[in-house]
Amino acid sequence: MKIYTKTGDTGETSLFGGQRVSKTNVRIEACGQVDELNSTLGLAGSFSLTKVNETLLQRLQNELFVLGADLATPPSRKTKIERINETHVAFLESQIDEFQIELEPLKFFILPGGTSGASTLHLSRTVCRRAERACIYCAETEDISSDTVIYLNRLSDLLFVMTRYENKHAGIMESRWKVR
């Protein structure tokens, strides 16, 4: 199979089902933001992480492929692709709750940083928020599942606690935001 198809040379691409749209379409922008998020998770995984975060990242990357396919396929289109749903969201919430058991409650804002892996997870969190905004914008004009926005909202929260967990296990103190 060739990597280049030449079908996008005119500035269009295909959604699942064959519909051609501009590469500037809001749905394609949302897909691109999710793809970038997935790449930042891959970058985070290239650093030495705790085993629990390493394992979790693999699952999250696979779920982001599901989310991307979901975004590229309007909910009204009958298809056999897996869709992001409340079960995926519930899993993220359960993971957040598990991490929170081991972490000190936050009483102040913290600065992003710490280990290379934790810092990259912080970067992933911000890319996740951008992907969430792109999906919200897309939902204003396109038919997308509301679960995609909810999933990304919870994922950014999960990525935040993953960074805290990572730094805690590396013995790195969280840097408090200081108002001058």
C-alpha positions in Angstrom: 0.0 0.0 0.0 1.4 3.4 -1.0 1.5 6.1 1.6 0.7 8.8 -0.9 -2.7 8.7 -2.6 -2.7 12.1 -4.3 -6.4 12.4 -3.4 -5.6 15.2 -1.0 -3.7 17.3 -3.5 -6.6 19.7 -4.1 -7.1 20.5 -0.4 -9.8 17.9 0.3 -9.9 14.7 2.3 -12.4 11.9 2.9 -14.5 11.2 6.0 -15.4 7.6 6.8 -18.0 6.7 4.3 -16.3 8.6 1.5 -17.7 12.1 1.8 -15.2 14.6 0.6 -14.6 17.7 2.7 -12.1 20.6 2.8 -9.0 20.0 4.9 -10.0 23.2 6.7 -13.4 21.7 7.7 -14.0 22.0 11.5 -14.4 18.2 11.7 -11.0 17.7 10.2 -9.5 20.3 12.5 -10.9 18.4 15.5 -9.5 15.2 14.2 -6.1 16.8 13.7 -6.1 18.2 17.3 -6.9 14.7 18.6 -4.1 13.3 16.4 -1.6 15.8 17.8 -2.7 14.9 21.3 -2.1 11.2 20.6 1.4 12.1 19.3 2.2 14.0 22.5 1.1 11.0 24.5 3.5 8.9 22.4 6.3 11.5 23.3 5.4 11.2 27.0 5.7 7.5 26.8 9.2 7.7 25.3 10.4 8.9 28.7 10.8 6.7 31.8 7.4 6.6 33.4 5.9 4.7 36.3 4.5 1.3 35.1 0.9 2.4 35.8 1.2 5.5 33.6 3.1 3.6 30.9 0.3 1.0 30.7 -2.4 3.6 30.9 -0.9 5.7 28.1 -1.1 2.7 25.7 -4.8 2.4 26.4 -5.4 6.1 26.1 -3.6 6.2 22.7 -5.8 3.4 21.4 -8.9 5.2 22.7 -7.9 8.4 20.9 -7.8 6.4 17.7 -11.4 5.4 18.4 -12.3 9.0 19.2 -10.7 10.2 15.9 -12.6 7.6 13.9 -15.8 8.7 15.8 -15.1 12.3 14.9 -14.6 11.4 11.2 -17.9 9.6 11.1 -21.1 11.6 11.8 -23.3 9.8 14.4 -26.2 9.6 11.9 -24.0 7.5 9.6 -24.7 3.8 10.2 -21.3 2.1 10.7 -19.7 -0.7 12.7 -16.9 1.5 14.1 -16.5 1.7 17.8 -17.7 5.0 19.3 -16.6 6.8 22.4 -19.3 6.4 25.0 -20.1 6.8 28.7 -18.2 3.6 29.4 -15.0 5.2 28.2 -15.7 8.3 30.3 -16.4 6.2 33.4 -13.1 4.5 33.0 -11.3 7.8 33.0 -13.2 8.9 36.1 -12.3 5.7 37.9 -8.6 6.2 37.0 -8.7 9.8 38.3 -10.3 8.5 41.6 -7.5 5.9 41.9 -4.7 8.4 41.5 -6.4 10.9 43.9 -6.3 8.3 46.7 -2.5 8.5 46.6 -2.1 12.2 46.0 -2.3 15.0 48.5 -5.3 17.3 48.0 -4.4 20.5 46.1 -4.7 23.7 48.0 -2.9 25.9 45.5 -2.1 26.1 41.8 1.0 24.3 40.6 3.4 25.1 37.8 3.8 22.6 35.0 7.1 20.8 35.3 8.9 18.0 37.0 10.4 15.0 35.3 10.6 14.9 31.5 7.7 12.5 31.4 5.6 14.5 33.8 6.4 17.7 31.9 5.3 16.1 28.6 2.1 14.8 30.3 1.5 18.5 31.2 2.0 19.4 27.6 -0.4 16.7 26.6 -3.0 18.1 29.0 -2.8 21.5 27.3 -3.1 19.9 23.9 -6.1 17.9 25.2 -7.8 21.1 26.2 -7.2 22.5 22.7 -8.6 19.4 21.2 -11.6 19.7 23.5 -12.2 23.3 22.3 -11.9 22.2 18.7 -14.5 19.5 19.3 -16.8 22.0 21.0 -16.4 24.4 18.0 -17.1 21.5 15.6 -20.2 20.5 17.5 -21.6 24.0 16.9 -22.1 23.2 13.2 -21.5 19.5 12.8 -23.1 16.4 14.1 -20.7 14.8 16.6 -21.3 12.7 19.7 -21.4 14.7 22.9 -19.4 11.9 24.5 -16.3 13.1 22.6 -16.3 16.4 24.4 -17.0 14.8 27.8 -14.2 12.3 27.1 -11.6 14.9 26.3 -12.7 17.0 29.4 -12.1 14.0 31.7 -8.9 13.0 29.8 -7.3 16.4 30.5 -8.2 15.9 34.2 -6.7 12.5 34.2 -3.5 13.7 32.5 -3.2 16.3 35.3 -3.3 13.7 38.0 -1.0 11.5 36.1 1.6 14.2 36.1 1.2 14.7 39.8 1.5 10.9 40.4 4.6 10.8 38.2 6.4 13.6 40.0 5.4 12.1 43.4 6.9 8.8 42.5 10.1 10.5 41.3 10.4 12.4 44.6 9.8 15.8 42.9 8.1 18.5 44.9 5.3 20.4 43.1 6.2 24.0 42.4 3.6 26.4 43.8 2.3 29.3 41.7 3.4 32.4 43.5 1.6 35.7 43.0 4.0 38.6 43.1 
